[in-house]
Amino acid sequence: MPAELGECRPHPKPAPYNQQPRAQPTKSTPATSAILAKPKRHENLTLNDWLTVFAYIDEHPDLPQDQVVSYFSS
């Protein structure tokens, strides 16, 4: 087997990809490392929370929904 068959010819290197121009950051906002406050402490109720709400609704069937919401909002 000749040595010429075991070698591959050199291939040209690919050119770099065309990149999209990035938007320049605005200078009107000050740079800060402060962590923003979360809008709510809990967004989703846990299973225990749901069971507590439904137990309260079962104990007070004549209460409208807005009063139940105001009871649990505090």
Contacts in CASP RR format, 6 or more apart in sequence:
PFRMAT RR
TARGET T0000
AUTHOR 0000-0000-0000
METHOD contacts of the structure
MODEL  1
MPAELGECRPHPKPAPYNQQPRAQPTKSTPATSAILAKPKRHENLTLNDW
LTVFAYIDEHPDLPQDQVVSYFSS
45 53 0 8 1.000
53 68 0 8 1.000
53 72 0 8 1.000
56 68 0 8 1.000
56 71 0 8 1.000
56 72 0 8 1.000
57 63 0 8 1.000
57 68 0 8 1.000
60 68 0 8 1.000
63 71 0 8 1.000
END
